[in-house]
Amino acid sequence: QVQLVESGGGLVQPGGSLRLSCSASGFDFANYVMSWYRQAPGKERELVGTISWYEDSTNYADFVEGRFAISRDNAKNMVYLQMTNLKPEDTAIYYCNVYYFDKMYWGQGTQVTVSS
């Protein structure tokens, strides 16, 4: 079955960086678009960005403003979210996502807290 496991979250000061990782299994990873979402307290889950299965084409939400980068390693079934210049408003649970056979799959999420 499809399984997504995120890691790498934590507490970071404003302006700091974090690299989130997502390990995927149970599907043909190299042939699927992967996405990162986030959900802040009291807010709806929102898309952070996506990476295509071919040519590693990426797209990001406007709030990213060039601070984040998504990458993938198809040999390891891993997708990453490199976050820089983090702001307090980036505080959220970050989720890895794949849309597979008409169903959205999510990991358990990893907490990112940006605070001084």
N, C-alpha and C positions, 0 to 999 in steps of 0.2 A: 504494500500500500504506500501511497505517497506520504513522505515524512519530510518535514522541514524543521531544522533546529538552528536557532539563532544564538549567537554568543558575542561577547565583546563590549557589552554595555557597561556603564558605570557612572561615577560622579566625576565631572570635569569642570574646570573653571571657565568662565566666559573667555572666548578667544582660543580655547584649547581645541584639541583634535581627538577623535576616536575612530577606530576602524571596526565596523561590525562585520561579522561573518555569518553565513548561512550554509549549512550542510544539507544537501538534498539527496533523497533516495526514493526508489519506488516508481520512477518514470524515466523516460529517455531524456535526461536533463539537457543535453546538447541541442535538442530540437525545440526547446520551449523558451518563450519570453519569461524572464524573471522580473519581479517587481519588489520594491521596498515600500511599505506603508508605515505610517505612524499614527498613534492616537494619544493625544494629550488629555489630562484629566478634565472631564466635563465636556469634551469635544468629540466630534465624530472622527472616525478613522479617515485619514487622507493619504492620497498617493504622494510618495516622495519622488519616485522615478522608476524607470524601467530600462532593461537592457535586452536587446534582441538576441535571438539565437544565432544570427548570422552577422558577421562583420562587427559584432559588438556595438551596434548602434544604440545610443542612449538618449533618453528624454527625461527631463526633470520638471518638477513643479516650479512655478515662478518664485516661490519663497526660498528656493535653494540658492539662487543668485550666484551661481558659480562656486559655491562653497563645498559641495558634495560631489563625489564621483563614484559611480557604480562600475564594477568590473566583475568578470567571471572567469573561472578556470574550469573548462569543460572536462579536462582530464581528471579533476578531483571532485567534480560535482559540487563546486562551491561558487557562491556569489558573495560579493563584498560591497560594503558601503563605507567609503572613506569620507569622513566628515571633518572639515576644518573650520576655523573661525566660528566656533559654536556660540550660540546665543541662548540666553535663558528661555526664550520662546521655543527652542528646539527640544526642550524637555518633554519627553513622551516615551511610550513603549513603542519600539520599532519592530515591525513584523516583515518577514520574508513571505513572498506570495508567488503562487503559480496558478494559472488557469488551465486546467487539464480535464479534457472530456466533459466540458460544460459545467465544471464545478471549480469553485475557488478553494484553494488549500492554503492554510496558514500555519506558521509555526507558533510556538508558545510566546514568542516575543522576548525582547531584551530591553531592560529599562535604561534609558539615557537621562541623566539629570545634569543640567548645566546650572551651576550655582557657585557663588563665591563664598 
